[in-house]
Amino acid sequence: MSAVTLPRGELLQGSHAPERLAELIDHAEEALRTWQPVWSSFVTPLLREEAAARLGSLSELTLHAEGGHPGAERCRLQLTRAELDAPPPGTSQATDTALPLIGLTLSGNFLFDSASAGDFRRGLLQAGAQEAELGDLWLRGDRGAQLVVTPELAGRFDGGTALVRSVEVQLETTPLERLQPPARPQPRRFSTVEASLRLDAVGSAGFGVPRSRMAEQIRNGAVRVNWDDVRSPSRELRAGDRVRLENRGELTVLEVELTKRDRWRLALLRS
């Protein structure tokens, strides 16, 4: 088969994650060369956006994102020659079999040692998982957590254990249809008036969580502002900023206006 070379330097210019984007370019060239769809590992929302803007603009290539549940943040990308028909929902075009995604349930008693989503991820990484094998993860109260993973990881971990903080968790493969991911709200635009533009204040109003809880989430690394890891609740926002809270979606600051009483009226988009 003849070699297929994409304009790599142009596609990588200004990328936030050039090494990961380079991997996707490799996958794209393989898909174009072999006429067979190629699946990536899990990508972040930022990398997914970059890939859609850069690789998705190529007329000969199409991208499909699958994360295992509606509104998934971390997804695997299927790169396909545009001449091939789009894959049916829930199937892989290359093999006409189930998507290369599966669920994993982590069960343990966290009643006396509560854990964050980050704690569960760290426990899995310490047990031998790779970040690129892990999709979205969400908590199940004090019983543990669930997440979407690659079938290869599930095959290695099914029936095993991992340590999350001080709690040993049981690992069990779970079909996607049996997962219970958190519900995502429909996109909506609304206004709020706040005393400040602090991240914890605006995030509390936008995501509907107590301000103390929002501040805690920020300090724990569950919040991104314009894709940057921000740990300071006092970070001030401005129009155009995008705030992402893990498993709660995204908040976009559309407009900021100072009122006559020196408060801030904000137009927000929750998605």
C-alpha positions in Angstrom: 0.0 0.0 0.0 1.3 3.5 -0.8 2.4 5.7 2.0 0.1 8.4 3.3 1.7 11.5 4.8 -0.3 14.3 6.4 1.1 17.8 7.0 2.3 16.9 10.5 4.1 20.2 11.2 1.1 22.3 10.3 -1.3 20.0 12.3 0.9 20.1 15.4 1.6 23.8 15.4 0.3 25.4 18.7 -1.1 22.1 20.0 -1.6 21.9 23.8 -0.7 18.2 23.7 1.7 17.7 20.7 2.8 14.2 21.7 -0.8 12.9 22.0 -1.9 14.7 18.9 1.1 13.2 17.0 -0.3 9.7 18.0 -3.6 10.6 16.5 -1.9 11.8 13.3 -0.2 8.3 13.2 -3.7 6.7 13.5 -5.1 8.9 10.8 -2.3 8.0 8.4 -2.9 4.3 9.2 -6.6 4.6 8.6 -6.1 6.4 5.3 -3.4 3.9 4.2 -5.2 0.7 5.1 -8.8 1.8 4.5 -9.6 0.3 7.9 -10.9 2.3 10.9 -8.4 2.9 13.7 -9.3 3.5 17.4 -7.3 5.7 19.6 -6.8 5.3 23.4 -8.9 7.6 25.6 -8.3 11.3 25.0 -9.1 14.4 27.1 -11.8 16.8 26.1 -9.1 19.3 25.0 -7.4 16.8 22.8 -10.7 15.7 21.4 -11.5 19.3 20.4 -8.0 19.8 18.9 -8.4 16.6 16.9 -11.8 17.6 15.7 -10.6 21.0 14.6 -7.3 19.9 13.0 -7.9 16.3 11.7 -11.6 16.7 11.3 -11.0 19.5 8.8 -9.3 17.0 6.4 -11.8 16.1 3.7 -10.5 12.5 3.4 -10.9 11.7 7.1 -13.8 11.5 9.6 -13.7 11.2 13.4 -16.2 9.6 15.7 -16.0 9.9 19.5 -17.2 7.3 21.9 -17.0 7.4 25.7 -19.5 4.7 26.8 -22.3 7.0 28.0 -24.1 10.2 26.9 -22.1 13.3 27.5 -18.8 11.5 28.2 -15.8 13.7 28.7 -13.0 11.3 28.1 -13.5 9.4 24.8 -11.9 7.1 22.3 -11.7 8.4 18.8 -12.4 6.3 15.7 -10.5 7.6 12.7 -11.9 6.5 9.3 -11.6 7.3 5.6 -14.4 9.6 4.7 -15.4 7.3 1.7 -16.4 4.6 4.1 -19.9 4.6 5.6 -20.3 6.0 9.1 -20.4 3.2 11.8 -23.8 2.3 13.2 -24.3 3.6 16.8 -22.8 1.3 19.3 -20.7 -0.7 16.9 -17.2 -0.6 15.4 -17.1 -0.1 11.7 -14.0 -2.2 11.3 -15.4 -5.4 12.9 -19.1 -4.8 13.3 -18.7 -5.8 16.9 -19.2 -4.0 20.2 -17.3 -0.8 20.8 -13.8 -1.2 22.4 -15.2 0.1 25.7 -16.4 -1.7 28.8 -17.3 -0.7 32.4 -15.4 -1.4 35.5 -16.9 -1.3 39.0 -14.7 -0.7 42.1 -16.5 -1.8 45.2 -15.4 -1.0 48.8 -16.6 0.5 52.0 -15.7 4.2 52.1 -18.1 5.1 55.0 -15.1 5.9 57.3 -12.6 7.0 54.7 -14.2 9.0 51.9 -12.4 9.1 48.6 -12.5 11.5 45.6 -12.6 10.6 42.0 -8.9 11.5 41.9 -8.2 9.0 44.7 -9.8 6.2 42.6 -7.8 7.2 39.5 -4.5 7.2 41.5 -5.4 3.8 43.0 -5.9 2.3 39.5 -2.7 3.9 38.2 -0.7 2.5 41.2 -2.3 -0.9 40.4 -0.8 -0.8 36.9 -3.4 1.0 34.7 -2.3 3.6 32.2 -4.0 7.0 32.0 -4.9 6.4 28.3 -6.8 3.2 29.3 -9.2 5.1 31.7 -12.3 6.9 30.6 -14.8 8.8 32.7 -15.0 7.8 36.4 -17.8 8.7 38.9 -18.4 7.9 42.6 -21.1 5.6 43.9 -21.7 7.2 47.4 -19.7 5.4 50.0 -19.7 2.1 48.0 -17.0 2.9 45.6 -16.9 4.0 42.0 -17.5 3.0 38.3 -15.7 4.0 35.2 -15.3 3.2 31.5 -12.1 1.5 30.5 -10.5 -0.4 27.5 -11.3 -4.1 27.2 -7.6 -4.8 27.6 -7.5 -3.1 31.0 -10.7 -4.9 32.1 -9.2 -8.2 31.1 -6.2 -7.6 33.4 -8.1 -6.2 36.3 -11.3 -8.2 36.4 -11.6 -10.1 39.7 -8.6 -8.4 41.2 -8.1 -5.7 43.8 -6.7 -2.2 44.2 -6.0 0.1 47.1 -7.8 3.4 47.2 -6.6 5.5 50.1 -6.8 2.9 52.9 -9.6 0.8 51.4 -9.1 -2.3 49.3 -11.6 -2.3 46.4 -12.8 -5.3 44.4 -12.6 -4.8 40.6 -15.4 -6.3 38.4 -16.0 -5.9 34.7 -19.4 -4.4 34.1 -21.3 -4.2 30.8 -21.8 -0.6 29.6 -25.6 -0.9 29.8 -25.3 -1.8 33.6 -23.3 1.3 34.5 -25.0 4.1 36.3 -23.3 7.3 35.2 -24.3 10.7 36.6 -27.1 12.4 34.8 -26.0 15.5 32.8 -28.3 18.5 32.6 -29.5 19.8 29.2 -27.6 22.9 28.0 -29.1 26.1 29.3 -28.3 29.8 29.4 -29.1 31.8 32.6 -28.0 34.9 34.5 -26.8 35.4 38.0 -25.6 38.3 40.1 -22.5 37.7 42.3 -20.5 39.8 44.7 -17.2 38.7 43.0 -15.8 37.0 40.0 -14.0 34.3 42.0 -14.0 30.9 40.6 -15.6 29.3 43.7 -18.4 31.9 43.7 -19.2 31.7 40.0 -18.7 27.9 39.9 -21.1 27.5 42.9 -23.8 29.5 41.1 -23.2 27.9 37.7 -23.0 24.2 38.8 -25.5 24.5 41.7 -23.2 23.2 44.4 -22.4 24.8 47.8 -19.5 27.3 47.6 -17.5 25.4 50.2 -17.9 22.2 48.1 -16.9 24.1 45.0 -13.8 25.4 46.7 -12.9 21.9 47.8 -13.3 20.5 44.3 -11.0 23.2 43.0 -8.3 22.5 45.6 -8.6 18.7 44.8 -7.9 19.3 41.1 -11.4 18.5 39.8 -11.7 21.9 38.0 -10.2 23.1 34.8 -10.4 26.7 33.5 -9.8 27.0 29.8 -8.3 23.5 30.1 -5.7 24.6 32.6 -5.4 22.9 36.0 -6.5 25.6 38.5 -6.2 24.9 42.3 -7.0 28.4 43.6 -10.7 29.2 44.5 -9.9 32.9 44.3 -9.0 32.8 40.6 -11.1 35.5 38.9 -13.0 34.7 35.8 -13.8 36.9 32.8 -16.0 36.7 29.7 -15.1 33.8 27.5 -13.7 31.6 30.2 -14.7 28.0 30.2 -14.9 26.1 33.5 -15.1 22.3 33.5 -16.0 20.4 36.7 -15.3 16.7 36.7 -18.5 14.7 36.0 -20.6 17.9 36.1 -20.0 19.3 32.6 -18.9 22.7 31.5 -19.8 26.3 32.3 -19.0 29.1 29.9 -19.0 32.8 31.0 -20.7 34.6 28.2 -21.0 38.1 29.5 -19.8 40.1 32.6 -21.3 43.4 33.6 -20.8 45.6 36.7 -24.1 46.7 38.3 -24.8 50.0 39.9 -24.3 48.4 43.3 -20.8 47.2 42.4 -21.9 43.6 42.0 -21.4 41.4 38.9 -24.1 40.3 36.6 -23.1 37.3 34.6 -24.6 35.5 31.6 -23.6 31.8 31.8 -24.1 28.7 29.6 -24.2 25.4 31.4 -23.6 22.4 29.1 
